[in-house]
């Protein structure tokens, strides 16, 4: 069980089914499963799944409520999201500051993230039911799509919970880091190839090779990549040898 199982998203009187679908997709991405809709626009669950693929488990868990107090009744902490400052001195925070607080409260019971209508946001009477007001830092153009706002909020919760479950598979050509002896063999062949093409001439070989070593260290090649670099140096030596034998 994840601490994020204690988080519920509440959409108050959402007006566009697309925002319901977008919110569900975000919830699936970020590991939150419970969506509560208060007097939502009519929508077709099948169409919602068509937009938010692979989210049937969340769609089937959606709960509908006639009133906002009913939707929040079992929650121990409620965070209301909005872009406008209110006349009252309401506790204000950002999604990043909110995340650890919400997770701390989630240890005691369900916590809710509350979002309002697309055109007018949350009315004052809805904000009155919350414990804190959350604004998402933006430019002067502060209007966000509902699903975008949900994404920002859940992303911060997801990171704060340390609940990122997706791992990126290694590249199919992944190789281990080279051992010290591999480094020295490669650097030795590079040194010999540079000497063979008379690269040093008036340059100090020791300084040049120290720079080459530093460059390769910063690049951090794996064993396969370092072998490729060594192979290029070896091919330089072989080509010079073939040319010399052809001239004899």
Phi, psi and omega in degrees: 000137179260150175299335180290346175293345179271356182265131175239144175257130181240121176254120183265112176055045177300142190254346185230123179303333179299324179287331173294314180297317179297321178295318180295320177299315179298316180300318178297317179298323190256005172082024176249135192248342190251120178242131177240130182245127178256115181044058182283165170298152177296139180213160179254114180306325180296320178291325177299314179295330178294329178274317181253083185297143175072028184239022183304323181301323179283318179302318182290342181266356182303135176244137180254142181224149178276331181228155178291318177303324178295318181292333184258001191305323185263011184263136181270345180208134183232128177246121181262132182258135178195160183260346185257142173283145181259162181296324181282152179281082183272141175303126183243147177204179177244165179303322181291319178289329182290322191309305181295329178294315180297320180292326176294317177293328182296338176292343182258346181162189182290143176235150186236141169254119188250127181233148185256195181291153182299323186269323185240358180070213181264134175286164182302322181293334175284318179295329178301337182275353183264162177265337183208150177256135184241129174241140180267120181301126179218187169283192176299336176275094191265356184286124178240146170299145183304311182296328177294318179296320177298319180301312181301314182297312183287330176300314180294321177295317181300314179292317182296327180283349184061036189253016178293114187261347184277131175245143179270123181297146177296152176300145184298340179258022181302136178228158180289166175290146182290147176280166183303317182295329177293319177301312185292323177296316180296314181295324177297317180291325176296316179301314181294323180291323178293321177294323183294330179263013178060037181290327187290308181041255181270001180275153179276114182304321182296318180292319180298313183292330176293322177293319178298316179299316179297318179299314180293325178297319180291327179289331177061051181293149172277180185300319181295318182291320179294324176298322178296316178298317179297320180298324177296318179295319179297321181294327175299314180296318180294321180294317178298319179297319179295320180296317180297316180292332178287336180273348183282000000 
